Amino acid sequence: MRTLAASGSASWIFTIVGVLIVIGLLVLLWTSRRRLARRPNPPQSPQPRQDSWQDPDEQKRDDH
């Protein structure tokens, strides 16, 4: 009967590599969340041309 599973030493290597990948992904997630938390909030006051559908060039042409 053949054994289809990987040998004992190879399976440990894959397990360690898998754990390191998961730890790396968790660290990336944690640092990106911290970076996003430090980002300033967008201004809450109304901004000029906030609801405009026209380009500034189009508005100049319409005024003339």
C-alpha positions, 0 to 999 in steps of 0.5 A: 500500500502506498502512502499518498500524504507528504512525508513528515518533514515536508508537511511541517514546512508547509504548515510553517509557511502557511502560518507565516503567510497568515501572520503576514496578512494579519499584520498587513490588515492591522497596519492598513486599518491603523493608516486609514484611522489616521487619515483626516476626515473629509470636510463637512462644510459645503464645497464649491461646485459640490453638486455640479454636473457641469465642467467649469469650462461649460459653465463659462460658456453658458455665462457668455 
